[in-house]
Amino acid sequence: METFMQQIINGLVLGSMYALVALGYTMVYGIINLINFAHGEILMVGGL
């Protein structure tokens, strides 16, 4: 049961990291109408 709960927590953390990167891409695209893949990496490092 302990392993199962740890996997749930790991999944939530990884999912929130992906959501943070997706939110960064959405914000950058909404402002300048151009996809720049460097901004998502900056948010990912900030999340860590």
C-alpha positions as CSV (number, residue, x, y, z in Angstrom):
1,M,0.0,0.0,0.0
2,E,2.9,2.3,0.7
3,T,4.3,1.8,-2.8
4,F,0.9,2.5,-4.3
5,M,0.5,5.8,-2.4
6,Q,4.1,6.8,-3.5
7,Q,3.2,6.1,-7.1
8,I,0.0,8.3,-6.8
9,I,2.1,11.1,-5.4
10,N,4.7,10.7,-8.1
11,G,2.0,10.8,-10.7
12,L,0.5,14.0,-9.3
13,V,3.9,15.7,-9.2
14,L,4.8,14.7,-12.7
15,G,1.3,15.8,-14.0
16,S,1.6,19.1,-12.3
17,M,5.0,19.7,-13.9
18,Y,3.5,18.9,-17.4
19,A,0.6,21.3,-16.6
20,L,3.1,24.0,-15.6
21,V,4.9,23.7,-18.9
22,A,1.7,23.6,-20.9
23,L,0.5,26.7,-19.1
24,G,3.8,28.4,-20.0
25,Y,3.4,27.5,-23.7
26,T,-0.2,28.7,-23.7
27,M,0.7,32.1,-22.1
28,V,3.6,32.7,-24.5
29,Y,1.5,31.7,-27.6
30,G,-1.4,33.9,-26.4
31,I,0.8,36.9,-26.0
32,I,3.1,36.8,-29.1
33,N,1.3,34.2,-31.3
34,L,4.5,32.2,-31.7
35,I,5.6,29.0,-30.1
36,N,9.0,29.3,-28.4
37,F,10.1,26.1,-26.8
38,A,12.7,27.8,-24.5
39,H,10.0,29.3,-22.2
40,G,8.7,25.9,-21.1
41,E,12.2,24.8,-20.0
42,I,12.5,27.9,-17.9
43,L,9.2,27.1,-16.2
44,M,10.3,23.5,-15.7
45,V,13.6,24.6,-14.0
46,G,11.5,27.0,-11.9
47,G,9.2,24.2,-10.8
48,L,12.2,22.1,-9.7
